[in-house]
Amino acid sequence: MAKGKDARVTVILECTSCVRNGVKKVSRGISRYITQKNRHNTPNRLELRKFCPYCYNHMIHGELKK
């Protein structure tokens, strides 16, 4: 069985609002989540609404480019 052709891959989601505004000196960092997606069912980039502890709000988290 080939390991490189697996359907499920691990992806990292990053807050788009924190990245757009830049990391402020008051802020401690950028919110990131680790999840998995099925490469065959969702070939495009994944975007989910997750809670960002730095923005104190639910924001859109987009998939990072590897």
CYANA upper distance limits for C-alpha pairs under 8 A (distance plus 0.5 A):
  2 ALA  CA      6 ASP  CA      8.07
  7 ALA  CA     38 ASN  CA      5.87
  7 ALA  CA     39 ARG  CA      5.69
  7 ALA  CA     40 HIS  CA      6.68
  8 ARG  CA     36 GLN  CA      6.91
  8 ARG  CA     37 LYS  CA      6.03
  8 ARG  CA     38 ASN  CA      4.98
  8 ARG  CA     39 ARG  CA      6.43
  9 VAL  CA     36 GLN  CA      6.03
  9 VAL  CA     37 LYS  CA      6.20
  9 VAL  CA     38 ASN  CA      7.00
  9 VAL  CA     39 ARG  CA      7.18
 10 THR  CA     34 ILE  CA      7.59
 10 THR  CA     35 THR  CA      6.34
 10 THR  CA     36 GLN  CA      4.92
 10 THR  CA     37 LYS  CA      7.14
 11 VAL  CA     34 ILE  CA      6.45
 11 VAL  CA     35 THR  CA      6.05
 11 VAL  CA     36 GLN  CA      6.15
 11 VAL  CA     37 LYS  CA      7.58
 11 VAL  CA     63 GLU  CA      7.04
 11 VAL  CA     64 LEU  CA      7.77
 12 ILE  CA     32 ARG  CA      7.21
 12 ILE  CA     33 TYR  CA      6.25
 12 ILE  CA     34 ILE  CA      5.14
 12 ILE  CA     35 THR  CA      6.93
 12 ILE  CA     63 GLU  CA      6.20
 12 ILE  CA     64 LEU  CA      6.25
 13 LEU  CA     32 ARG  CA      5.96
 13 LEU  CA     33 TYR  CA      5.52
 13 LEU  CA     34 ILE  CA      6.71
 13 LEU  CA     35 THR  CA      8.07
 13 LEU  CA     46 LEU  CA      8.49
 13 LEU  CA     47 GLU  CA      8.14
 13 LEU  CA     61 HIS  CA      5.84
 13 LEU  CA     62 GLY  CA      5.55
 13 LEU  CA     63 GLU  CA      4.99
 13 LEU  CA     64 LEU  CA      6.54
 14 GLU  CA     19 VAL  CA      8.48
 14 GLU  CA     30 ILE  CA      7.73
 14 GLU  CA     31 SER  CA      6.41
 14 GLU  CA     32 ARG  CA      5.00
 14 GLU  CA     33 TYR  CA      7.08
 14 GLU  CA     61 HIS  CA      5.41
 14 GLU  CA     62 GLY  CA      5.95
 14 GLU  CA     63 GLU  CA      6.91
 14 GLU  CA     64 LEU  CA      7.12
 15 CYS  CA     19 VAL  CA      7.04
 15 CYS  CA     30 ILE  CA      7.21
 15 CYS  CA     31 SER  CA      6.04
 15 CYS  CA     32 ARG  CA      7.00
 15 CYS  CA     52 CYS  CA      7.39
 15 CYS  CA     59 MET  CA      7.17
 15 CYS  CA     60 ILE  CA      6.64
 15 CYS  CA     61 HIS  CA      4.80
 15 CYS  CA     62 GLY  CA      7.03
 16 THR  CA     20 ARG  CA      6.54
 16 THR  CA     59 MET  CA      7.99
 16 THR  CA     60 ILE  CA      6.66
 16 THR  CA     61 HIS  CA      6.17
 16 THR  CA     62 GLY  CA      6.90
 17 SER  CA     21 ASN  CA      6.69
 17 SER  CA     55 CYS  CA      8.47
 17 SER  CA     59 MET  CA      7.49
 17 SER  CA     60 ILE  CA      8.02
 18 CYS  CA     22 GLY  CA      6.35
 18 CYS  CA     23 VAL  CA      7.01
 18 CYS  CA     30 ILE  CA      6.46
 18 CYS  CA     31 SER  CA      8.09
 18 CYS  CA     54 TYR  CA      8.34
 18 CYS  CA     55 CYS  CA      7.90
 19 VAL  CA     23 VAL  CA      7.52
 19 VAL  CA     30 ILE  CA      7.72
 23 VAL  CA     27 SER  CA      6.76
 23 VAL  CA     28 ARG  CA      8.38
 23 VAL  CA     29 GLY  CA      6.89
 23 VAL  CA     30 ILE  CA      7.63
 24 LYS  CA     28 ARG  CA      8.50
 27 SER  CA     54 TYR  CA      7.16
 28 ARG  CA     54 TYR  CA      7.88
 29 GLY  CA     54 TYR  CA      7.81
 30 ILE  CA     54 TYR  CA      7.57
 31 SER  CA     52 CYS  CA      6.20
 31 SER  CA     53 PRO  CA      7.35
 31 SER  CA     54 TYR  CA      7.37
 32 ARG  CA     61 HIS  CA      8.34
 37 LYS  CA     42 THR  CA      7.68
 38 ASN  CA     42 THR  CA      6.55
 38 ASN  CA     43 PRO  CA      8.43
 39 ARG  CA     43 PRO  CA      5.79
 42 THR  CA     46 LEU  CA      8.01
 45 ARG  CA     62 GLY  CA      7.81
 45 ARG  CA     63 GLU  CA      6.33
 46 LEU  CA     62 GLY  CA      6.54
 46 LEU  CA     63 GLU  CA      5.92
 47 GLU  CA     60 ILE  CA      6.95
 47 GLU  CA     61 HIS  CA      6.11
 47 GLU  CA     62 GLY  CA      4.99
 47 GLU  CA     63 GLU  CA      6.87
 48 LEU  CA     60 ILE  CA      6.10
 48 LEU  CA     61 HIS  CA      5.89
 48 LEU  CA     62 GLY  CA      7.21
 49 ARG  CA     58 HIS  CA      6.59
 49 ARG  CA     59 MET  CA      5.86
 49 ARG  CA     60 ILE  CA      4.94
 49 ARG  CA     61 HIS  CA      6.49
 50 LYS  CA     58 HIS  CA      5.81
 50 LYS  CA     59 MET  CA      6.27
 50 LYS  CA     60 ILE  CA      6.86
 50 LYS  CA     61 HIS  CA      6.87
 51 PHE  CA     56 TYR  CA      7.77
 51 PHE  CA     57 ASN  CA      6.28
 51 PHE  CA     58 HIS  CA      4.71
 51 PHE  CA     59 MET  CA      6.68
 52 CYS  CA     56 TYR  CA      6.27
 52 CYS  CA     57 ASN  CA      6.26
 52 CYS  CA     58 HIS  CA      6.44
 52 CYS  CA     59 MET  CA      6.84
 53 PRO  CA     57 ASN  CA      7.66
